[in-house]
Amino acid sequence: MDTREQLEQIRAEATASIESAASLQELDAVRVKYLGKKGELTAVLKTMGKLSPEERPKVGQMANEVRELITADLEKRNELLKAAQQEMKLKAETIDVTLPGTKVEIGHKHPLSIVLDEVKEIFLGMGFEVVGGPEVEWDYYNFEALNIPKDHPARDTQDTFYITENMLLRTQTSGVQIRTMENKKPPIRMIAPGRVFRSDAVDATHSPLFHQIEGMAIDEGITMGDLKGTLETFAKKLYGEQTKIRLRPHHFPFTEPSCEIDVSCFKCGGCGCSMCKGEGWIEILGGGMVHPKVLRTGGIDPEKYSGFAFGVGLERIAMFRFGLDDMRLLYENDVRFLDQF
């Protein structure tokens, strides 16, 4: 068989093999068999040196034509096999969009977050800013700067989680007020919400971890009337326009004069019920005029400026807001309870 006949035979066999290739892997094997470095077409070309000078150009041209034809057939078959493979993949991955989908559980705000956001919005609307501070606090900011001396009962280690003699887990967010006074001059209007820690046994109204919202306003001419007006606006926005407040004398080392603030019972309207224990009033927070010594410690002249401060427990107002009788419900993460909000 001469070289031309070999080329014709390679062309015919390659065409048949390409048409019968059922996968991309089989098609590549055909390519290697005929066009690879050790392929049949390459083997024939290596024998061209034995041809006469007259035959060599003609055979070389025929060999190139055969290569081009085989290459073209390979490309066409490759496209067909790729399309078939893609179609099979699409059929295998077909989704029946008429089937019901898997229900996605969507979360929502925790009741404490709901109330805290409401409180923030109320005070932001009155021109206050929200300020934060460290939960691991220095004794100075937590007690001393607030006019609480070393022998004060609040400093007893049974009430406070001490880390070192001068460092502790804050028992109140009042330290943020001192830090604010140190870094900002009057007028100041701020609230400081955050977690606080006290060594309390867990029961329906106590927890070693809870949340406080401290507030403070300092400017020239601030009076107890401003405190009453601010807290009355706060109570009405939170519990309804019919809500009333009353101030009762009290003592706090960091305010003078000091008071406890009650709101009219939002369940019975002040008539007396189980929530208010028949009194018609519910105690929600404490406050007063910032003690001159505290102002001076914060770098503010008490002869020129005055201010009021208050503190309220977030859990307490959340419990009243939603009619809860046990603080532990807010921390147990029982979905049956949380779903109600």
C-alpha positions in Angstrom: 0.0 0.0 0.0 1.5 3.3 -1.0 1.5 6.5 1.1 -1.6 8.0 -0.6 -3.6 4.9 0.0 -2.5 5.0 3.7 -3.7 8.6 4.0 -7.1 7.7 2.5 -7.5 4.8 4.9 -6.5 7.0 7.9 -9.1 9.5 6.7 -11.9 7.0 6.5 -11.1 5.2 9.8 -10.8 8.5 11.6 -14.1 9.7 10.3 -15.8 6.5 11.5 -14.2 6.6 14.9 -15.2 10.3 15.4 -18.8 9.6 14.5 -19.0 6.6 16.9 -17.4 8.5 19.9 -20.0 8.6 22.6 -18.2 10.9 25.1 -15.7 13.7 25.2 -13.2 11.2 26.7 -13.6 8.8 23.7 -13.3 11.7 21.2 -10.0 12.8 22.8 -8.7 9.3 22.5 -9.5 9.4 18.8 -7.6 12.6 18.4 -4.6 11.2 20.1 -4.7 8.0 18.0 -4.7 9.8 14.7 -3.2 13.3 15.3 -1.0 12.8 18.4 2.8 12.7 18.4 2.7 9.0 18.0 -0.5 9.0 16.0 -1.1 7.1 12.7 -1.0 10.3 10.6 2.3 11.3 12.2 3.8 7.9 11.5 2.9 8.2 7.8 4.5 11.6 7.6 7.7 10.2 9.0 8.0 7.9 5.9 7.9 10.8 3.4 11.7 10.9 3.3 11.6 7.7 1.3 9.5 9.4 -1.5 10.9 10.8 -4.6 11.3 14.6 -4.9 8.4 14.7 -7.4 6.0 12.8 -5.1 6.9 14.5 -1.8 5.0 17.9 -2.3 1.9 16.1 -3.5 1.8 13.7 -0.6 2.6 16.5 1.8 -0.4 18.5 0.5 -2.6 15.5 0.8 -1.4 14.9 4.4 -2.3 18.4 5.3 -5.7 18.1 3.8 -6.4 14.9 5.7 -5.2 16.6 9.0 -7.5 19.6 8.4 -10.5 17.3 7.6 -9.9 15.2 10.7 -9.5 18.3 12.9 -12.8 19.8 11.5 -14.7 16.6 12.2 -13.2 16.5 15.8 -14.4 20.1 16.4 -17.9 19.4 15.1 -18.3 16.2 17.2 -16.9 18.0 20.2 -19.6 20.7 20.0 -22.3 18.1 19.6 -21.1 16.0 22.6 -20.8 19.2 24.8 -24.3 20.2 23.9 -25.6 16.7 24.7 -23.7 16.7 28.0 -25.1 20.1 29.0 -28.7 18.9 28.2 -28.3 15.8 30.3 -27.0 17.9 33.2 -29.9 20.3 32.9 -32.4 17.4 33.0 -30.7 15.9 36.0 -30.8 19.3 37.9 -34.3 20.2 36.9 -36.3 21.6 39.9 -40.1 21.2 40.1 -41.1 24.8 40.9 -44.6 23.6 41.7 -43.5 21.7 44.8 -43.9 23.5 48.1 -40.6 25.1 49.4 -38.9 24.6 52.7 -40.2 27.1 55.3 -37.6 29.6 56.3 -37.7 30.6 60.0 -37.4 34.4 60.2 -36.3 35.8 63.6 -37.4 39.0 65.2 -36.3 41.4 67.9 -36.0 40.2 71.5 -38.5 41.9 73.9 -35.6 43.7 75.6 -34.4 45.0 72.3 -37.9 46.1 71.3 -38.2 48.2 74.5 -34.6 49.5 74.3 -35.2 50.8 70.8 -38.4 52.5 71.9 -36.5 54.2 74.7 -33.7 55.3 72.4 -36.2 56.8 70.0 -38.0 58.7 72.7 -34.8 60.3 74.1 -33.3 60.9 70.6 -36.5 62.8 69.9 -35.8 65.0 72.9 -32.3 65.9 71.8 -30.3 63.3 73.8 -27.5 61.2 72.4 -26.8 57.5 73.0 -23.4 56.9 74.6 -21.6 53.7 75.5 -18.8 52.7 77.9 -16.8 49.7 79.1 -18.4 46.9 81.0 -15.2 46.1 82.9 -14.8 49.4 84.8 -12.4 51.1 87.1 -13.5 51.5 90.7 -13.0 55.2 90.3 -15.6 55.6 87.6 -18.1 53.1 89.1 -18.0 54.5 92.7 -15.5 57.2 93.7 -16.3 59.7 91.0 -20.0 59.3 91.9 -19.5 60.3 95.5 -19.7 56.8 96.8 -16.9 56.4 99.5 -15.0 53.3 100.4 -17.3 52.4 103.3 -20.5 52.7 101.3 -22.7 49.5 101.4 -22.8 49.4 97.6 -19.1 48.7 97.5 -19.5 45.5 99.6 -17.9 42.6 97.7 -21.2 40.7 98.2 -22.9 43.1 95.8 -20.0 43.7 93.3 -18.0 41.4 91.1 -14.4 42.7 91.7 -11.6 41.6 89.3 -8.9 43.4 91.2 -8.9 45.9 94.1 -9.4 48.7 91.6 -11.2 47.0 88.7 -14.7 45.4 88.6 -17.7 44.5 86.4 -19.7 47.7 86.4 -22.7 47.7 88.7 -24.3 50.6 86.9 -23.8 52.6 83.7 -23.3 55.9 85.7 -19.6 55.7 85.0 -20.4 56.6 81.4 -21.8 59.9 82.7 -18.4 60.8 84.3 -16.5 59.8 81.2 -18.9 62.0 79.1 -18.3 65.0 81.4 -14.6 64.5 81.2 -14.6 64.6 77.4 -17.4 67.0 76.6 -18.4 70.4 77.9 -22.0 71.5 78.5 -24.6 71.5 77.1 -24.8 67.7 77.6 -27.8 65.5 77.0 -27.1 61.8 76.9 -28.4 58.3 77.9 -26.1 55.3 78.5 -27.8 52.0 78.1 -25.9 48.8 78.7 -25.3 45.6 80.7 -24.4 45.7 84.3 -23.5 43.1 86.9 -24.3 42.5 90.6 -23.9 39.5 92.8 -27.6 38.8 93.2 -29.3 35.4 93.4 -31.6 34.6 90.4 -35.3 34.9 91.2 -38.4 36.5 89.6 -37.1 40.1 90.0 -33.3 39.7 90.3 -30.4 38.5 88.1 -26.6 38.8 88.3 -26.7 40.3 84.8 -29.3 42.9 83.8 -29.5 46.1 81.8 -29.7 49.7 82.9 -30.4 53.0 81.1 -28.7 56.0 82.8 -29.6 59.5 81.6 -28.1 63.0 82.2 -28.6 66.6 81.1 -26.2 69.4 82.1 -26.6 73.0 81.2 -27.0 76.5 82.7 -30.3 76.7 84.7 -31.3 73.0 84.7 -33.9 72.4 87.5 -35.9 69.6 89.0 -38.7 70.9 86.8 -36.7 69.9 83.7 -36.2 66.4 85.2 -39.9 66.0 85.9 -40.9 67.3 82.4 -38.4 65.0 80.7 -39.5 61.9 82.6 -43.2 62.7 82.1 -42.7 62.9 78.4 -40.8 59.6 78.5 -43.5 57.9 80.5 -46.3 59.2 78.2 -44.4 58.1 75.0 -43.7 54.6 76.5 -47.0 53.8 78.3 -49.6 56.2 76.7 -50.6 59.8 76.9 -52.9 59.1 79.9 -49.8 58.2 82.0 -49.0 60.4 85.0 -45.8 60.4 87.2 -45.1 61.4 90.8 -41.8 62.1 92.5 -41.0 60.9 96.1 -38.1 62.1 98.2 -35.2 59.6 98.3 -31.4 59.5 98.8 -28.7 58.7 96.2 -25.1 59.7 96.9 -24.6 61.1 93.4 -27.7 63.3 93.3 -29.0 66.1 95.6 -31.9 66.4 96.0 -32.9 62.8 94.9 -36.2 61.2 94.2 -37.9 58.0 93.2 -40.2 58.3 90.2 -43.5 56.4 90.0 -45.9 56.1 87.1 -49.6 55.6 87.2 -50.5 52.0 86.7 -51.1 51.5 83.0 -53.2 48.3 83.7 -55.8 49.8 86.0 -55.3 53.5 85.3 -54.5 54.2 88.9 -57.6 52.5 90.4 -55.6 49.7 92.0 -54.9 46.2 90.8 -52.6 43.2 91.2 -49.9 44.7 89.1 -49.6 47.9 91.2 -50.5 45.9 94.4 -53.6 48.1 94.9 -51.7 51.3 95.1 -52.4 52.7 91.6 -48.7 53.6 91.2 -45.6 51.7 90.0 -42.0 52.6 90.8 -39.9 52.6 87.7 -36.8 54.7 88.2 -34.7 57.0 90.4 -33.1 60.3 89.7 -32.3 63.8 91.0 -30.1 66.8 90.5 -26.5 65.9 89.9 -24.5 66.4 93.1 -22.1 69.4 92.9 -19.2 67.2 93.9 -19.9 64.8 91.0 -20.0 67.8 88.6 -16.7 69.0 89.9 -15.1 65.6 89.6 -16.3 65.5 86.0 -14.5 68.8 85.3 -17.7 71.0 85.3 -18.1 74.1 87.4 -21.2 73.6 89.7 -21.4 77.3 90.2 -22.2 77.9 86.6 -23.9 74.6 85.5 -26.4 72.3 87.0 -27.9 69.1 85.7 -30.2 66.2 86.4 -29.6 62.4 86.2 -31.8 59.3 86.3 -31.5 55.6 86.0 -33.9 52.9 85.1 -33.7 49.1 84.7 -34.5 47.9 81.2 -35.9 44.6 82.4 -38.2 46.4 84.8 -39.8 48.6 82.2 -40.0 45.7 79.7 -41.8 43.6 82.3 -44.3 46.4 82.8 -44.5 47.1 79.1 -45.5 43.5 78.3 -47.2 42.5 81.6 -44.6 40.0 82.7 -44.2 38.8 86.3 -40.9 36.9 86.1 -37.6 38.4 84.8 -36.2 34.9 84.1 -38.5 34.6 81.1 -36.4 37.2 79.3 -33.3 35.1 79.6 -34.4 31.5 79.1 -34.6 31.7 75.3 -37.8 29.7 75.2 -39.1 30.1 71.7 -42.7 29.5 72.8 -42.3 32.7 74.9 -40.3 34.8 72.5 -42.7 34.0 69.6 -45.3 36.1 71.3 -43.3 39.3 70.5 
